[in-house]
Amino acid sequence: MPVAADLYYYAYQGEENERPPVVLIHGAGGNYLYWPPEVRRLPGFRVYALDLPGHGMSGGRGQQSIHQYSLQIIEWLEAMGMNRAAFVGHSMGSAIALDLGIHHPEHVAGLGLIGGGPRLQVHPEILANSANPTTFHNAVDLIVNGSFSPSASPRLVKLATGRMAEMRPSVLNGDLLACDAFDVTADLHRIQQPALVLCGADDRMTPVRFSQFLASAIQRAQLKVIPEAGHMVQLEKPAEVSAALVEFLDGVPYQAGES
């Protein structure tokens, strides 16, 4: 897997046309594998799935600030020689995408906001457990148990638990602190790019009302709620999420050569 600006990334080189490159940003304690193949390989698009600093195969240290993560993604974008892209984020990744849309609009062609919200408060029990290596597994269990719908495959839940358990406690705790401090409620009116707000109908981490608020507050947003899916909607319903993203991204204004 290649690296730029100290960030590892998975690249899928779709057709070169007048569609924007797509950058996938994973959630707290995750890595690029939290995006299933159906999303990492959107037909007809150039797709890049990043490992944030300190996550997956990327070196460096995790952050405790959403804005700091967005600055590092801008560094990656410049290192790749790209000027604009569509940013698709899940959970904490959606917060990073929102920050990019608010503070770096010149680099943003469109936004995909999956399982997100204007605020991402974290339950105190999860924060406390994630800060202590001896109780870290409790934090992982709480997060995973709240992230899937009742109809999710037990194998999928087990796989997600194993992946998150491999994360360094300090990195997951930093991610959760970044989420807990995040609040762009007063800034959503500044986002002028087209946006797709997508969530699972059974999301317990960021309930549907969070996505409904985003869709109503962002001027050019559309809302998509996928039934029988939880917070990890992209893992539970990859085909539906992929189809929704392709339909949305097909309509994002973009001219060849912008990137």
C-alpha positions as CSV (number, residue, x, y, z in Angstrom):
1,M,0.0,0.0,0.0
2,P,1.5,3.4,-1.0
3,V,2.2,6.3,1.4
4,A,2.1,10.1,1.0
5,A,2.6,12.8,3.7
6,D,3.2,9.9,6.2
7,L,-0.3,8.5,5.5
8,Y,-0.8,5.0,4.1
9,Y,-3.7,4.7,1.7
10,Y,-5.5,2.2,-0.5
11,A,-6.0,3.4,-4.0
12,Y,-8.5,2.2,-6.6
13,Q,-8.0,3.7,-10.0
14,G,-11.3,3.9,-11.7
15,E,-12.0,5.4,-15.1
16,E,-10.4,8.8,-15.7
17,N,-13.3,11.1,-16.5
18,E,-15.1,14.2,-15.2
19,R,-15.8,12.7,-11.8
20,P,-14.1,13.9,-8.6
21,P,-11.6,11.7,-6.8
22,V,-13.1,10.2,-3.7
23,V,-11.3,10.2,-0.3
24,L,-12.6,7.8,2.4
25,I,-12.0,8.8,6.0
26,H,-12.6,6.1,8.6
27,G,-14.0,6.5,12.1
28,A,-12.5,6.5,15.6
29,G,-10.2,3.5,16.3
30,G,-10.5,2.4,12.7
31,N,-8.5,2.0,9.6
32,Y,-9.1,1.7,5.8
33,L,-10.5,-1.8,6.2
34,Y,-13.6,-0.3,7.9
35,W,-14.6,0.5,4.3
36,P,-15.8,-2.7,2.6
37,P,-14.6,-3.5,-1.0
38,E,-17.9,-2.3,-2.5
39,V,-17.1,1.2,-1.2
40,R,-13.4,1.2,-1.8
41,R,-14.0,0.3,-5.4
42,L,-16.8,2.6,-6.5
43,P,-17.3,1.9,-10.2
44,G,-16.0,4.7,-12.4
45,F,-14.3,6.6,-9.6
46,R,-10.8,7.1,-8.3
47,V,-11.0,6.1,-4.7
48,Y,-8.5,6.6,-1.9
49,A,-9.1,5.1,1.6
50,L,-6.7,6.6,4.2
51,D,-5.3,5.3,7.4
52,L,-5.2,8.3,9.7
53,P,-2.0,9.0,11.7
54,G,-1.4,6.3,14.3
55,H,-4.0,4.1,12.7
56,G,-3.6,0.9,10.6
57,M,-0.4,1.1,8.6
58,S,0.2,4.8,9.1
59,G,3.0,6.0,11.4
60,G,2.9,9.0,13.6
61,R,0.6,9.7,16.5
62,G,-3.1,9.9,16.7
63,Q,-4.7,13.3,17.5
64,Q,-7.1,14.7,20.0
65,S,-8.5,17.2,17.6
66,I,-10.8,16.9,14.6
67,H,-9.3,20.0,13.0
68,Q,-5.7,18.6,13.4
69,Y,-6.8,15.5,11.5
70,S,-8.3,17.6,8.7
71,L,-5.0,19.6,8.4
72,Q,-3.1,16.3,8.0
73,I,-5.5,15.3,5.2
74,I,-4.9,18.6,3.4
75,E,-1.2,17.8,3.6
76,W,-1.8,14.4,2.1
77,L,-4.0,15.9,-0.6
78,E,-1.2,18.4,-1.6
79,A,1.4,15.6,-1.5
80,M,-0.8,13.6,-3.9
81,G,-0.9,16.6,-6.3
82,M,-4.7,16.9,-5.9
83,N,-6.5,20.2,-5.4
84,R,-10.1,19.1,-4.9
85,A,-11.8,15.9,-3.9
86,A,-15.1,14.5,-2.6
87,F,-14.6,13.5,1.0
88,V,-16.7,10.6,2.5
89,G,-16.3,10.1,6.2
90,H,-17.8,7.7,8.7
91,S,-18.6,8.8,12.3
92,M,-15.4,10.6,13.4
93,G,-14.5,10.6,9.7
94,S,-17.7,12.5,9.0
95,A,-16.6,15.1,11.6
96,I,-13.3,15.5,9.7
97,A,-15.2,15.9,6.4
98,L,-17.4,18.5,8.0
99,D,-14.4,20.4,9.3
100,L,-12.9,20.3,5.8
101,G,-16.1,21.6,4.3
102,I,-16.2,24.5,6.8
103,H,-12.5,25.5,6.9
104,H,-11.1,24.3,3.6
105,P,-14.0,24.6,1.1
106,E,-11.6,25.3,-1.8
107,H,-10.5,21.6,-1.6
108,V,-13.9,20.1,-1.2
109,A,-16.1,19.1,-4.2
110,G,-18.7,17.3,-2.2
111,L,-19.3,15.6,1.2
112,G,-20.5,12.2,2.1
113,L,-21.4,12.1,5.8
114,I,-22.1,8.6,7.1
115,G,-23.2,8.0,10.7
116,G,-22.4,11.6,11.7
117,G,-23.8,14.6,13.4
118,P,-23.1,18.2,14.3
119,R,-21.9,17.0,17.7
120,L,-20.3,13.7,18.6
121,Q,-20.5,13.4,22.4
122,V,-19.0,10.2,23.8
123,H,-20.5,8.3,26.8
124,P,-18.3,9.0,29.9
125,E,-18.0,5.2,30.5
126,I,-16.5,4.7,27.1
127,L,-14.1,7.6,27.6
128,A,-13.0,6.3,31.0
129,N,-12.5,2.7,29.9
130,S,-10.6,3.7,26.8
131,A,-8.1,5.7,28.8
132,N,-7.0,2.8,30.9
133,P,-5.2,-0.2,29.2
134,T,-6.6,-2.6,31.8
135,T,-10.2,-1.6,30.9
136,F,-9.6,-0.9,27.2
137,H,-11.4,-4.1,26.2
138,N,-14.5,-2.8,28.0
139,A,-14.5,0.3,25.8
140,V,-14.1,-1.7,22.7
141,D,-17.0,-4.0,23.7
142,L,-19.2,-1.0,24.5
143,I,-18.4,0.7,21.1
144,V,-19.0,-2.5,19.0
145,N,-22.1,-3.5,20.9
146,G,-23.6,-0.1,20.1
147,S,-22.5,0.0,16.5
148,F,-24.4,-2.8,14.8
149,S,-28.1,-3.5,14.3
150,P,-29.8,-6.6,15.8
151,S,-29.7,-8.2,12.4
152,A,-26.0,-7.9,11.9
153,S,-24.0,-11.0,11.2
154,P,-22.2,-12.3,14.4
155,R,-19.1,-13.0,12.3
156,L,-19.1,-9.3,11.2
157,V,-19.4,-8.1,14.8
158,K,-16.6,-10.4,15.9
159,L,-14.3,-9.2,13.0
160,A,-15.0,-5.5,13.9
161,T,-14.2,-6.3,17.6
162,G,-10.9,-7.9,16.7
163,R,-9.9,-5.0,14.5
164,M,-10.6,-2.4,17.1
165,A,-8.9,-4.4,19.9
166,E,-5.7,-4.1,17.9
167,M,-5.7,-0.3,18.2
168,R,-3.4,1.3,20.8
169,P,-5.5,2.5,23.7
170,S,-4.0,6.0,23.6
171,V,-5.0,6.4,20.0
172,L,-8.6,5.3,20.5
173,N,-8.9,7.5,23.6
174,G,-7.5,10.5,21.6
175,D,-10.0,9.8,18.9
176,L,-12.8,9.7,21.4
177,L,-11.7,12.9,23.1
178,A,-11.6,14.6,19.6
179,C,-15.1,13.4,19.0
180,D,-16.4,14.5,22.4
181,A,-15.0,18.1,21.9
182,F,-16.4,18.4,18.4
183,D,-19.3,20.8,17.8
184,V,-20.0,22.5,14.5
185,T,-23.7,23.2,15.1
186,A,-23.2,26.9,14.6
187,D,-21.1,26.5,11.4
188,L,-23.2,24.2,9.3
189,H,-24.6,27.1,7.3
190,R,-21.1,27.8,6.0
191,I,-21.1,24.5,4.0
192,Q,-22.0,25.3,0.4
193,Q,-20.9,22.0,-1.2
194,P,-23.4,19.3,-2.1
195,A,-23.7,16.7,0.6
196,L,-25.1,13.2,1.1
197,V,-26.1,12.5,4.7
198,L,-26.5,8.8,5.2
199,C,-27.2,6.6,8.2
200,G,-28.6,3.3,9.4
201,A,-32.2,3.3,10.7
202,D,-31.0,1.4,13.8
203,D,-28.0,3.6,14.6
204,R,-27.7,3.8,18.4
205,M,-24.3,5.7,18.4
206,T,-25.5,8.6,16.3
207,P,-29.3,8.2,16.0
208,V,-31.2,9.1,12.9
209,R,-32.2,12.5,14.4
210,F,-28.5,13.6,14.1
211,S,-28.5,12.9,10.4
212,Q,-31.8,14.6,10.0
213,F,-30.4,17.7,11.7
214,L,-27.4,17.7,9.4
215,A,-29.5,17.4,6.3
216,S,-31.8,20.2,7.3
217,A,-28.9,22.6,8.3
218,I,-26.7,22.0,5.3
219,Q,-28.1,24.0,2.3
220,R,-27.4,21.4,-0.5
221,A,-27.8,18.2,1.5
222,Q,-29.9,15.1,0.8
223,L,-30.7,12.4,3.4
224,K,-30.6,8.7,2.9
225,V,-31.7,6.3,5.7
226,I,-30.9,2.6,5.2
227,P,-33.2,0.2,7.0
228,E,-32.0,-2.7,9.2
229,A,-28.5,-1.2,9.6
230,G,-26.7,0.4,12.6
231,H,-23.8,2.8,13.0
232,M,-21.6,0.6,10.9
233,V,-24.0,0.9,8.0
234,Q,-21.3,0.6,5.4
235,L,-20.2,-2.8,6.8
236,E,-23.8,-4.1,7.2
237,K,-25.2,-2.8,3.9
238,P,-22.2,-2.3,1.6
239,A,-24.1,-2.6,-1.6
240,E,-26.8,-0.1,-0.6
241,V,-24.1,2.4,0.7
242,S,-22.1,2.0,-2.5
243,A,-25.2,2.6,-4.7
244,A,-26.2,5.7,-2.7
245,L,-22.6,7.1,-3.0
246,V,-22.4,6.5,-6.7
247,E,-25.8,8.1,-7.3
248,F,-24.8,11.2,-5.2
249,L,-21.2,11.5,-6.6
250,D,-22.4,11.3,-10.2
251,G,-24.2,14.6,-9.5
252,V,-21.3,16.4,-7.9
253,P,-20.0,19.2,-10.2
254,Y,-16.5,18.7,-11.3
255,Q,-14.3,19.3,-14.3
256,A,-11.5,17.1,-15.4
257,G,-8.1,18.5,-14.4
258,E,-9.3,20.0,-11.2
259,S,-7.4,17.4,-9.2
